[in-house]
Amino acid sequence: MRICVILEGCYPYVTGGVSTWIHQYMKAMPQHEFVVWAVGASSEDRGKFKYELPDNVVEIREIFLNDALSMSFEKQSYHFNEKELQALKDFINCRRPDWETLFRMYHDRKVSPIAFLMSEDFLNILITICKEEYPYTAFSDLFHTVRSMLLPVLYVLQTDVPKADIYHAIATGYSGILARLGSYVNHVPYEITEHGIYTREREEEIIRARWVLPAFKRFWVRFFYMLSGGAYEKASMITSLFDRAMETQIEMGCPREKCRYIPNGIHYERFCDIPAKKENGYVDIGAILRIAPIKDVKTLIYAFADLKKRVPNARLYIAGPEDDKEYAQECYDLAEQLKVEDLYFLGTVNVLEYMEKFDFTILTSISEGLPLSVLESFAAGRPCVTTDVGCCRQLIGGMGDDTLGQAGYCVPPMFREAVCDVMEQLCVKPQERFEMGRIGKKRVELYFRHEDMIRNYLDVYDEVFRRWQASDSV
C-alpha cells in the first residue's frame, strides 16, 4: 500500500513531538510505501531535513505557504457561474464553502488566484462583508487581511497531487484540505489524525497574536474553523489520541461513527532499563520540550526561580531545540534577569542518555495532546509534573480500567505557584518520587506500547478501505 502522510509545520524540518511520532510510525510499517507531503511556512526550509528519511519513504513533496506571495499575475477573463460564485462567497466569508467546486476551479481549471483576488467579483463580495460585519473598520484593512488569509489556500489547491492509495493528514488545517484534495483527484479515501485539536490551538495563538488586528481576530479564528470543517467533512475516519479530544471533534461536527481514539505509544524497551539516578547531592529536574510559546517555558523558569528559594539543591535542565528563536531568546533573557542559578539550556540532546541524570521531569505546556516525553519519562521510572492540558491528567492518574495510582502531579496551566509547590513535593519526598516513578513505568508497560499503537492504526486503514468500498458501491 502507498500511504501519503501530510504534515504541517513539523516533519522533517522540526524535531520532537509529532515529528518523532511520524518518523517512528513510518519505520514501524516497512511493508508499506510512504509519500511525505510536507507543508511549511517558509521556502528557506526547503531540503533542510532534520531526519534521515526511512527506506520506505519513496517520495517527498514540499510545499511552502510563502511561495504564494511570488505567484505572478495572469490576466484572465473567467465568468463564474452561480454555483462557483456561491462557493467563493462562502470561502471569502469563511462559511463552509463547497470545496469540490473550489477544487474544480483552482486545481482542475487552474483559475489564477491572483487574478481572482484582484477581480471585481472579489471586490464586490468583500464590500458586502464589510458593510454587514465591519461597518466601522477601514476597508483597506479588511481587504489586506482577507487576501493574506485566502491566497495561501488557493495556492496549495493548485499544487500537483502525489499518487497514493490513501491520504493520511496528521492534522486538519492546510494538511487536512490537501488530504481531501488528494482524495478528490485520485478517487481514494483519506483520514485525519489529530495530536491536538488544530482549531483550538490556532484559536489560542490568534488570541495572543500581536500581528492580528483586534477587529479581525474573530475572522481569523473562523478561517481556521473553516479549514478544519472542510477536512472533517469527507474524511472516512478521524482519529485522536484520547477520549476528550474525540468528544471535542464530535462537538465540532464530526459524526461519532467516524471518530476513534488511539493512544500514543513508545518503544518501552528502550527506556525501561535506564537505572535510577545516582545520588549526587542534587535533585535534578528535566524538561524535555521544544522552546516555543505553546510549551510556556517562561512559567517554568519563574516557578523554578521560586523553587530555588525553598530547595537550594534543585537543578533544572531544559532539553530541546529552539522552535521559536525569538521566544527562546526571551527565555534566556528572563533566566538572566531573575539570576536563576542551576538552570541549564541544553539544546537538542539524546534523551536516552540524559534521562539517567534526572530525578523527575516536568512539562508546563498550555496545549498538548498525549505527549511522548511524559511516556518516555514514565517508562524510565521517572514521575512527571504536567499541566492539566490534553491527556496529561489521565496520564498522571490513569484512565479507563487503569487503577495503578498517581505517577506525578497535574496542575493548572500558567500557575507558577502550583508548579513550584508540586516540584517541591517531589524534591523533598524521595520515597514518593520512587513510588510514583514505579507506577508510571507500569502504566506505560500495560497501556502505551508502540507496537499496540501501530496495530491499531493498521486496523484503521483496513476499516477506512472497507467504508470507502461500501460507500462506492452505493
C-alpha positions as MATLAB code, in Angstrom:
seq = 'MRICVILEGCYPYVTGGVSTWIHQYMKAMPQHEFVVWAVGASSEDRGKFKYELPDNVVEIREIFLNDALSMSFEKQSYHFNEKELQALKDFINCRRPDWETLFRMYHDRKVSPIAFLMSEDFLNILITICKEEYPYTAFSDLFHTVRSMLLPVLYVLQTDVPKADIYHAIATGYSGILARLGSYVNHVPYEITEHGIYTREREEEIIRARWVLPAFKRFWVRFFYMLSGGAYEKASMITSLFDRAMETQIEMGCPREKCRYIPNGIHYERFCDIPAKKENGYVDIGAILRIAPIKDVKTLIYAFADLKKRVPNARLYIAGPEDDKEYAQECYDLAEQLKVEDLYFLGTVNVLEYMEKFDFTILTSISEGLPLSVLESFAAGRPCVTTDVGCCRQLIGGMGDDTLGQAGYCVPPMFREAVCDVMEQLCVKPQERFEMGRIGKKRVELYFRHEDMIRNYLDVYDEVFRRWQASDSV';
ca = [
       0.000    0.000    0.000;
       1.181    3.510   -0.817;
       0.317    5.918    2.005;
       0.644    9.682    1.644;
       1.155   11.295    5.050;
       0.537   15.038    5.052;
       2.228   17.126    7.713;
       2.099   20.811    8.528;
       4.853   22.731   10.287;
       6.753   19.727   11.615;
       8.434   16.721    9.943;
      11.020   16.624    8.503;
      12.092   20.191    9.400;
      11.468   20.130   13.163;
      12.489   17.505   15.717;
      10.456   16.093   18.591;
       6.732   15.732   19.193;
       4.712   14.905   16.084;
       7.904   14.702   14.005;
       9.338   11.943   16.184;
       5.972   10.198   16.173;
       5.601   10.106   12.362;
       9.242    9.103   11.848;
       8.843    6.082   14.128;
       5.398    5.387   12.665;
       6.733    5.002    9.120;
       9.724    2.931   10.228;
       7.329    0.553   12.007;
       5.499   -0.230    8.733;
       8.234   -1.448    6.345;
       5.629   -3.424    4.393;
       4.104   -0.156    3.108;
       5.456    2.683    0.967;
       5.132    6.244    2.212;
       4.947    9.563    0.449;
       5.678   12.537    2.724;
       3.768   15.666    1.719;
       5.233   18.399    3.902;
       3.625   21.825    4.319;
       5.962   24.504    5.653;
       5.747   28.230    6.240;
       8.960   29.408    4.556;
      10.769   28.130    1.477;
      14.035   28.842    3.311;
      13.494   25.419    4.906;
      13.424   23.605    1.567;
      15.508   20.448    1.772;
      16.720   21.184    5.307;
      15.652   17.886    6.821;
      16.375   17.094   10.473;
      15.760   13.384    9.877;
      17.233   10.729    7.626;
      14.122    9.533    5.819;
      13.255    5.848    6.338;
      13.943    3.467    3.440;
      10.221    3.006    2.763;
       9.705    6.728    2.096;
       9.625    6.640   -1.708;
       8.821   10.290   -2.343;
       8.773   13.633   -0.573;
       6.837   16.676   -1.733;
       7.455   20.088   -0.187;
       5.029   22.983   -0.343;
       5.667   26.340    1.325;
       2.944   28.842    2.035;
       5.139   31.886    1.499;
       5.666   30.822   -2.126;
       2.115   32.037   -2.704;
       3.487   35.597   -2.495;
       5.685   35.057   -5.545;
       2.892   33.905   -7.852;
       2.754   36.020  -10.969;
      -0.345   37.890  -12.092;
      -2.108   36.247  -15.009;
      -4.854   38.291  -16.572;
      -7.847   36.002  -17.005;
     -11.323   36.537  -18.294;
     -13.281   33.959  -16.344;
     -17.024   34.110  -15.811;
     -18.098   32.361  -12.603;
     -21.395   30.525  -12.722;
     -23.883   30.776   -9.879;
     -22.586   27.689   -8.045;
     -18.989   28.867   -8.278;
     -19.891   32.352   -7.138;
     -21.691   30.954   -4.084;
     -18.683   28.767   -3.220;
     -16.431   31.824   -3.463;
     -18.743   33.929   -1.286;
     -18.769   31.224    1.390;
     -14.996   30.797    1.087;
     -14.259   34.508    1.439;
     -16.603   34.763    4.407;
     -15.244   31.509    5.944;
     -18.716   29.900    5.916;
     -18.416   26.233    4.844;
     -17.736   26.544    1.117;
     -18.315   23.784   -1.425;
     -14.746   22.509   -1.555;
     -15.285   20.268   -4.580;
     -16.364   23.326   -6.570;
     -13.208   25.145   -5.433;
     -11.122   22.096   -6.393;
     -12.590   22.096   -9.901;
     -11.869   25.800  -10.307;
      -8.400   26.116   -8.803;
      -6.947   22.641   -9.302;
      -8.585   21.314  -12.457;
      -9.113   24.538  -14.415;
      -6.189   26.433  -12.875;
      -8.091   29.657  -12.275;
      -5.483   32.233  -11.250;
      -5.651   33.045   -7.503;
      -4.046   36.441   -8.055;
      -6.447   37.295  -10.871;
      -9.414   36.423   -8.686;
      -8.145   38.385   -5.674;
      -7.787   41.426   -7.926;
     -11.135   40.943   -9.641;
     -14.380   42.888   -9.451;
     -16.146   39.747   -8.185;
     -13.822   39.561   -5.187;
     -14.192   43.279   -4.511;
     -17.996   43.135   -4.587;
     -18.139   40.177   -2.193;
     -15.733   41.913    0.193;
     -17.691   45.168    0.133;
     -20.820   43.261    1.181;
     -18.956   41.580    4.062;
     -17.532   44.922    5.171;
     -20.959   46.575    5.213;
     -22.598   43.703    7.093;
     -19.881   42.769    9.611;
     -17.233   45.508    9.737;
     -19.017   48.836    9.139;
     -16.647   50.739   11.441;
     -13.416   49.156   10.178;
     -11.204   50.521    7.409;
     -11.965   48.655    4.192;
      -8.259   48.564    3.289;
      -7.530   46.631    6.498;
     -10.221   44.073    5.681;
      -9.014   43.818    2.089;
      -5.416   43.008    3.018;
      -6.438   40.702    5.875;
      -8.714   38.565    3.702;
      -6.202   38.400    0.845;
      -3.493   37.203    3.241;
      -5.868   34.506    4.548;
      -7.066   33.166    1.237;
      -4.041   33.390   -1.057;
      -2.081   30.505    0.569;
      -5.162   28.249    0.439;
      -5.787   28.923   -3.248;
      -2.079   28.422   -3.867;
      -1.999   24.959   -2.266;
      -5.121   23.941   -4.196;
      -3.129   24.351   -7.417;
      -0.302   22.061   -6.377;
       0.362   18.745   -8.118;
      -1.011   15.869   -6.057;
       1.218   12.834   -5.423;
      -0.236    9.410   -6.194;
      -1.319    7.304   -3.222;
      -3.774    4.599   -2.199;
      -4.785    6.591    0.860;
      -4.099   10.099    2.189;
      -3.433   10.466    5.909;
      -3.339   14.028    7.243;
      -1.651   14.432   10.630;
      -3.763   17.499   11.445;
      -6.629   19.373    9.854;
      -5.816   22.889    8.556;
      -3.934   23.080    5.270;
      -2.851   19.438    5.501;
      -6.449   18.298    6.000;
      -7.582   20.217    2.914;
      -4.727   18.682    0.917;
      -5.837   15.214    2.043;
      -9.326   15.976    0.785;
      -7.841   17.288   -2.479;
      -5.812   14.076   -2.894;
      -8.954   12.040   -2.350;
     -10.802   14.153   -4.928;
      -8.068   13.882   -7.574;
      -7.259   10.175   -7.251;
     -10.635    8.831   -6.036;
      -9.231    7.161   -2.929;
     -10.085    7.604    0.771;
      -8.466    9.937    3.265;
      -8.305   10.028    7.036;
      -7.201   12.511    9.669;
      -5.222   12.049   12.865;
      -5.087   14.962   15.306;
      -2.497   15.016   18.068;
      -4.014   18.234   19.371;
      -7.206   19.909   18.238;
      -5.878   22.100   15.416;
      -8.592   24.749   15.573;
      -8.283   25.183   19.331;
      -4.527   25.577   19.077;
      -4.829   28.154   16.289;
      -7.504   29.975   18.273;
      -5.184   30.263   21.266;
      -2.417   31.604   19.017;
      -4.697   34.177   17.374;
      -5.933   35.441   20.742;
      -2.328   36.097   21.820;
      -1.023   37.248   18.429;
       0.190   40.833   18.103;
       0.212   40.747   14.301;
      -3.571   40.277   14.056;
      -5.646   43.440   14.290;
      -8.112   43.048   17.188;
     -11.088   43.653   14.877;
     -10.144   40.610   12.790;
      -9.245   38.043   15.444;
     -12.705   36.510   15.247;
     -12.424   36.368   11.454;
      -9.057   34.571   11.634;
     -10.460   32.039   14.103;
     -13.394   31.440   11.755;
     -10.926   30.899    8.912;
      -9.181   28.055   10.731;
     -12.507   26.526   11.738;
     -13.464   26.600    8.054;
     -10.322   24.666    7.090;
     -10.884   22.068    9.787;
     -14.556   21.718    8.936;
     -13.653   21.120    5.289;
     -11.153   18.445    6.314;
     -13.567   16.690    8.673;
     -16.480   16.738    6.227;
     -15.461   13.971    3.803;
     -12.881   12.031    5.850;
     -13.529    8.303    6.141;
     -12.042    8.199    9.640;
     -10.932   10.818   12.161;
      -8.669    9.698   14.982;
      -7.403   11.451   18.085;
      -5.169   10.492   20.978;
      -7.657   10.357   23.838;
     -11.360   10.339   24.581;
     -11.754   14.024   25.499;
     -10.187   15.070   22.203;
     -12.556   12.758   20.341;
     -15.533   14.306   22.110;
     -14.276   17.763   21.110;
     -14.110   16.658   17.473;
     -17.687   15.402   17.721;
     -18.803   18.713   19.238;
     -17.212   20.434   16.246;
     -19.340   18.434   13.823;
     -17.566   15.109   13.245;
     -20.021   12.177   13.052;
     -19.416    9.928   16.057;
     -19.245    6.819   13.857;
     -16.212    8.293   12.065;
     -14.290    9.039   15.259;
     -11.905    6.836   17.166;
      -9.121    7.492   19.624;
      -5.796    5.679   19.547;
      -3.368    6.492   22.371;
       0.260    7.241   21.568;
       2.756    4.522   22.245;
       6.524    4.415   22.737;
       9.253    1.795   22.498;
       9.073    0.783   26.155;
      12.119   -1.473   25.944;
      14.352    1.492   25.025;
      13.686    3.190   28.376;
      12.703    0.516   30.879;
      16.283   -0.496   31.762;
      17.535    3.027   32.467;
      18.827    2.846   36.040;
      17.797    5.113   38.891;
      19.825    8.288   39.151;
      22.964    8.004   41.241;
      22.907   10.105   44.382;
      24.907   13.308   43.825;
      23.544   15.710   46.439;
      21.201   17.413   43.955;
      17.625   16.940   42.827;
      17.823   17.079   39.043;
      14.717   18.014   37.072;
      14.421   17.507   33.321;
      12.170   19.437   30.930;
      12.227   17.770   27.526;
      10.466   20.098   25.116;
      10.656   22.437   22.149;
      11.326   26.008   23.262;
       8.148   27.604   21.955;
       5.322   29.712   23.432;
       2.930   26.754   23.493;
       5.293   24.986   25.935;
       5.163   28.008   28.301;
       8.821   27.787   29.269;
       8.590   31.188   30.964;
       6.200   29.898   33.639;
       8.619   27.036   34.222;
      11.519   29.472   34.675;
       9.536   31.610   37.120;
       8.451   28.533   39.077;
      11.987   27.185   39.256;
      13.274   30.553   40.450;
      10.758   30.297   43.305;
      11.733   26.676   43.956;
      15.403   27.552   44.411;
      14.471   29.640   47.453;
      12.920   26.557   49.049;
      15.129   23.764   47.683;
      18.638   25.181   47.104;
      19.991   21.859   45.788;
      17.457   21.667   42.910;
      18.730   21.882   39.335;
      16.713   22.276   36.134;
      17.767   21.096   32.665;
      15.741   22.322   29.696;
      16.487   19.982   26.808;
      15.148   20.611   23.322;
      15.500   22.686   20.162;
      14.696   26.366   19.690;
      11.392   26.028   17.861;
      10.878   29.803   18.087;
      14.192   31.689   18.229;
      12.646   34.975   19.352;
      10.781   33.259   22.195;
      13.888   31.255   23.099;
      15.889   34.471   23.461;
      13.151   35.876   25.692;
      13.509   32.776   27.890;
      17.293   33.150   28.095;
      16.898   36.830   28.954;
      14.305   36.033   31.634;
      16.574   33.486   33.310;
      19.366   36.056   33.327;
      17.120   38.823   34.695;
      15.919   36.558   37.511;
      19.521   35.492   38.169;
      18.403   31.875   38.396;
      21.207   29.543   39.390;
      21.462   25.886   38.315;
      19.258   26.367   35.245;
      20.748   24.889   32.073;
      19.569   25.089   28.462;
      20.977   22.003   26.774;
      19.623   22.270   23.239;
      18.829   19.025   21.448;
      20.158   16.022   23.358;
      19.993   12.246   23.316;
      17.044   11.690   25.640;
      18.143    8.149   26.485;
      21.476    9.419   27.798;
      20.069   12.339   29.750;
      17.102   10.554   31.315;
      19.548    8.710   33.574;
      20.592   12.075   35.055;
      17.051   13.135   36.094;
      15.090   12.501   39.280;
      11.815   13.584   37.662;
      10.599   15.561   34.663;
       8.252   18.485   34.060;
       6.077   19.822   31.220;
       4.279   23.182   31.622;
       2.551   23.419   28.235;
      -0.606   25.419   27.613;
      -1.686   22.895   24.980;
      -0.832   19.233   24.440;
      -2.256   16.047   23.020;
      -0.722   12.937   24.564;
       2.938   13.942   24.967;
       5.590   11.357   24.181;
       8.020   12.997   26.610;
       5.757   12.087   29.535;
       5.525    8.461   28.373;
       9.298    8.281   27.986;
       9.779    9.705   31.468;
       7.363    7.134   32.892;
       8.993    4.235   31.026;
      12.305    5.223   32.616;
      10.692    5.193   36.066;
      10.675    8.987   36.430;
       7.476   10.667   37.658;
       6.331   13.804   35.925;
       4.773   17.179   36.714;
       2.391   18.316   33.980;
      -0.189   20.991   33.380;
      -3.827   19.971   33.041;
      -3.999   20.104   29.238;
      -4.757   17.459   26.654;
      -4.487   13.959   28.077;
      -1.980   14.848   30.807;
      -4.359   14.425   33.752;
      -5.290   10.927   32.555;
      -1.622   10.065   32.063;
      -0.777   11.121   35.602;
      -3.785    9.481   37.264;
      -4.821    6.732   34.873;
      -7.751    6.305   32.506;
     -10.364    3.634   31.892;
      -9.641    0.481   33.904;
      -6.200    1.734   34.983;
      -6.224    1.915   38.801;
      -2.461    1.927   39.318;
      -2.425    5.316   41.043;
      -0.662    8.673   40.663;
       2.513    8.883   38.570;
       3.202   12.530   39.370;
       1.276   15.780   39.727;
      -1.023   17.707   37.404;
      -1.617   21.440   37.934;
      -3.488   24.219   36.095;
      -1.582   25.797   33.187;
       0.234   29.123   33.689;
       0.039   28.759   37.502;
       3.628   29.221   38.683;
       2.815   28.878   42.390;
       1.189   25.470   41.867;
       4.066   24.328   39.640;
       6.549   25.352   42.322;
       4.573   23.616   45.093;
       4.434   20.225   43.380;
       8.063   20.403   42.280;
       8.927   20.969   45.921;
       6.894   17.905   46.915;
       8.845   15.681   44.529;
      12.152   17.251   45.579;
      11.744   16.678   49.329;
       9.975   13.285   49.260;
      12.283   10.786   47.535;
      10.207    7.762   48.549;
       7.063    9.263   46.991;
       9.120   10.090   43.922;
      10.248    6.481   43.646;
       6.730    5.082   44.079;
       5.234    7.438   41.501;
       8.000    6.526   39.073;
       7.227    2.838   39.558;
       3.538    3.466   38.820;
       4.339    5.447   35.671;
       6.609    2.692   34.417;
       3.916    0.054   34.882;
       1.346    2.320   33.174;
       3.412    2.556   30.004;
       4.200   -1.155   30.038;
       0.499   -2.024   30.135;
      -1.193    0.683   28.089;
       1.183    2.758   25.927;
       3.374    0.480   23.854;
       4.357    1.433   20.331;
       3.534   -1.952   18.817;
      -0.051   -1.736   20.105;
      -0.453    1.727   18.601;
       0.833    0.579   15.190;
      -1.506   -2.420   15.168;
      -4.446   -0.105   15.914;
      -3.559    2.215   13.009;
      -3.236   -0.719   10.623;
      -6.712   -1.798   11.702;
      -7.953    1.730   10.980;
      -6.529    1.601    7.442;
      -8.424   -1.650    6.858;
     -11.615   -0.088    8.219;
     -11.172    3.015    6.041;
     -10.944    0.894    2.887;
     -13.971   -1.147    3.888;
     -16.008    2.019    4.398;
     -14.753    3.529    1.157;
     -15.639    0.437   -0.856;
     -19.052    0.248    0.791;
     -19.806    3.904    0.011;
     -18.506    3.474   -3.548;
     -20.879    0.574   -4.208;
     -23.963    2.506   -3.095;
];
